[in-house]
C-alpha cells in the first residue's frame, strides 16, 4: 500500500498505534495482543527488508521521515510482520508505504 495516510485518531487496537504531541509522533505496541516493533537500518524494498529475531520495543518508538520499521503482527499471527517506511511527516499525521509479510 503506497502513500496511505496514517492518522492516530483511528488506530488504537491493531498491531500498533500512534500518539502525537507537539508535532512529535511515536508508535506504541503495549496493548494486550501487541508484540512490539523496531526501527531498522534498511533501504531495501519493503519486501526485502530483513526481519529481526529480537529487539522489539513496546514503549514509544519515534517516527522519523524516511525511516523503516518492522512490527510484529498481533500475537494470534506469530509469523506475520508489518514492514513500513515513513514517506512524509506532518504536524498531525504521517504517511507510510507498507507490506504485510509472512516469515516462518
Secondary structure, DSSP 8 states (H G I E B T S, - for coil): --SEEE-GGG-SSSS-EEEEETTEEEEE--STT---EEEE---S-GGG----SS--B-S-EE--TT-EEEEE--TTSTTEEEEEEEEEE-SS-EEEEEEEEE--
